[in-house]
Amino acid sequence: MTLEEATQKVSKMAANNGGKVNAIINFKFDEGLIHLDDTVTPTVVSNEDKNAACTIKMSLDNFEKLMTGNLNPMMAFMAGKMKIDGDKGVAMKLASLF
C-alpha cells in the first residue's frame, strides 16, 4: 500500500464513519503522513503536517493490516509495531473509525 492509497482509504472510511473520534490525529510513516481532523464536518483528511492531539507512528504495511482487521491495535502497540505520542485516549477511539 502506498501513502496515496492509504490516504484514499482513510478518506473513504472517514466519510462513512466521521464524527466518532472527534479529535485531530496524525498517522506518521517513513513515506509521509496522513492528517485526520475529525472535529469538523465533513472530516478532513490530508497529507499536511499539522498539529494533532495524537500522533501514531507505524509502517504502512502494519497500517494496512490494522485497517483490514489483520492486526490488533493493542497487540501492535504492545509489540512495538505502533507508537503513540500525545493523547492515548484519542488513539483508543480509532476503532470506531475503522
Secondary structure as GFF3:
##gff-version 3
##sequence-region A 1 98
A	DSSP	alpha_helix	3	17	.	.	.	ID=ss1
A	DSSP	beta_strand	24	29	.	.	.	ID=ss2
A	DSSP	beta_strand	32	37	.	.	.	ID=ss3
A	DSSP	beta_strand	44	46	.	.	.	ID=ss4
A	DSSP	beta_strand	54	58	.	.	.	ID=ss5
A	DSSP	alpha_helix	60	67	.	.	.	ID=ss6
A	DSSP	alpha_helix	73	78	.	.	.	ID=ss7
A	DSSP	beta_strand	82	86	.	.	.	ID=ss8
A	DSSP	alpha_helix	88	92	.	.	.	ID=ss9
A	DSSP	three_ten_helix	93	96	.	.	.	ID=ss10
###
